[in-house]
């Protein structure tokens, strides 16, 4: 996700198919360990988890299952 969150971003809004939304600070979204996953251990994610999931290690409340949209907010 680091490539999405450049120097001009203020944050990232992640939305799940169920309407769940999380806003990540730009610094969090740019961490090396934050990933957008479509597989786990070489297998597709389960219907509960995916098909795509945002994973923020150490902050499970920021992770979003069934990710359908990422919006990068530009700095004013």
C-alpha positions as CSV (number, residue, x, y, z in Angstrom):
1,X,0.0,0.0,0.0
2,X,3.0,2.3,0.4
3,X,2.8,3.1,-3.3
4,X,-0.8,4.4,-2.9
5,X,0.1,6.6,0.0
6,X,2.6,9.1,-1.3
7,X,3.8,12.3,0.3
8,X,0.7,14.2,-0.7
9,X,-1.8,11.8,1.1
10,X,-3.4,12.6,4.4
11,X,-4.9,9.2,4.9
12,X,-6.6,6.2,3.4
13,X,-10.3,5.2,3.8
14,X,-10.9,1.4,3.4
15,X,-14.5,0.1,2.9
16,X,-15.8,-3.4,3.2
17,X,-18.8,-4.8,1.3
18,X,-20.9,-4.7,4.5
19,X,-20.4,-0.9,4.8
20,X,-17.7,-1.2,7.5
21,X,-15.3,1.7,7.0
22,X,-11.9,2.4,8.6
23,X,-9.7,5.4,8.1
24,X,-6.0,4.9,8.3
25,X,-3.5,7.8,8.9
26,X,-1.1,8.1,5.9
27,X,1.8,6.9,8.1
28,X,-0.1,3.7,9.0
29,X,-1.0,3.0,5.4
30,X,2.6,3.5,4.3
31,X,4.0,1.0,6.7
32,X,5.9,-1.9,5.2
33,X,3.7,-4.5,6.9
34,X,0.3,-3.2,5.8
35,X,-1.0,-5.3,2.9
36,X,-3.9,-5.9,0.6
37,X,-4.3,-9.7,0.4
38,X,-6.3,-12.0,-1.9
39,X,-4.6,-15.2,-0.7
40,X,-3.4,-16.8,2.6
41,X,-0.7,-19.5,2.4
42,X,-1.3,-19.8,-1.4
43,X,-5.1,-20.3,-1.1
44,X,-7.9,-17.9,-1.9
45,X,-9.4,-16.2,1.1
46,X,-12.6,-17.7,2.6
47,X,-15.9,-16.1,1.8
48,X,-15.9,-14.5,5.3
49,X,-12.5,-12.9,4.7
50,X,-12.4,-11.9,1.1
51,X,-12.0,-12.1,-1.8
52,X,-9.8,-9.1,-0.8
53,X,-8.7,-8.0,2.7
54,X,-6.8,-5.1,4.1
55,X,-4.5,-6.4,6.9
56,X,-2.9,-4.0,9.4
57,X,-0.7,-6.2,11.7
58,X,-0.9,-5.2,15.4
59,X,-4.1,-3.3,14.8
60,X,-6.9,-5.8,14.0
61,X,-9.5,-3.1,14.4
62,X,-8.1,-1.4,11.4
63,X,-8.1,-4.5,9.2
64,X,-11.1,-4.7,6.7
65,X,-12.6,-7.9,5.4
66,X,-14.3,-8.1,2.0
67,X,-12.5,-4.9,0.9
68,X,-14.3,-3.3,-2.0
69,X,-12.8,0.2,-2.0
70,X,-9.6,2.2,-1.0
71,X,-9.8,5.9,-1.2
72,X,-6.6,8.0,-0.8
73,X,-7.3,11.4,0.7
74,X,-5.1,14.2,-0.5
75,X,-3.7,16.8,1.8
76,X,-5.5,20.1,1.7
